C-alpha cells in the first residue's frame, strides 16, 4: 500500500487568513467563498459567513483601532 503525503507546499501562517465574520483561521486556498471590497480580498469559512458579510460589510471591515 502506498501512502502519499500532501507535502508539495506548506500551510504556514502566510497561507492562512481569518474569516472576518466568525474569526476562524482558515487556509486561503480552501475557503468556501471570497469577496473583494475596497481593494481587499476577504475569505470566508462558509456561505453563511459570506452572506452575513454581504448584508453588512462595513460591520466587518471597519477599523477597530
C-alpha positions in Angstrom: 0.0 0.0 0.0 1.3 3.4 -0.9 0.7 6.4 1.3 1.0 9.8 -0.4 1.7 12.8 1.7 0.4 16.2 1.0 3.8 18.0 1.2 4.3 19.9 -2.1 3.8 23.1 -0.1 3.4 24.1 3.5 0.4 25.6 5.1 2.1 28.3 7.1 0.7 31.4 8.7 1.2 33.3 5.4 -1.3 30.9 3.8 -4.0 31.2 6.4 -6.5 34.0 6.8 -9.1 35.0 9.3 -12.8 34.9 8.4 -13.9 38.5 9.2 -17.3 37.3 10.4 -16.6 34.4 12.8 -12.9 34.9 13.4 -12.0 31.3 12.3 -8.4 30.8 10.9 -8.7 29.1 7.5 -6.5 28.2 4.6 -6.9 30.8 1.9 -6.7 28.0 -0.7 -9.7 26.1 0.7 -12.1 28.9 1.6 -15.8 28.4 0.9 -16.2 31.9 -0.6 -14.4 35.2 -1.2 -15.4 38.8 -1.6 -13.3 41.8 -2.7 -14.3 45.0 -1.0 -12.3 48.3 -1.1 -9.4 46.5 -2.8 -9.1 43.9 -0.1 -9.9 40.2 -0.6 -11.9 38.6 2.3 -12.1 34.9 2.7 -15.0 33.0 4.4 -15.3 29.6 6.0 -18.8 29.2 4.8 -21.6 30.6 2.6 -23.3 31.6 5.8 -20.4 33.9 6.9 -20.2 35.3 3.3 -24.0 36.1 3.4 -23.6 37.9 6.8 -20.7 39.9 5.3 -22.8 40.8 2.2 -25.6 42.0 4.5 -23.4 44.5 6.4 -19.8 44.7 5.0 -19.0 47.9 7.0 -19.6 46.0 10.2 -16.8 43.5 9.3 -14.4 45.9 7.6 -14.4 48.9 9.9 -11.1 49.5 11.7 -11.2 48.9 15.4 -8.1 51.0 16.2 
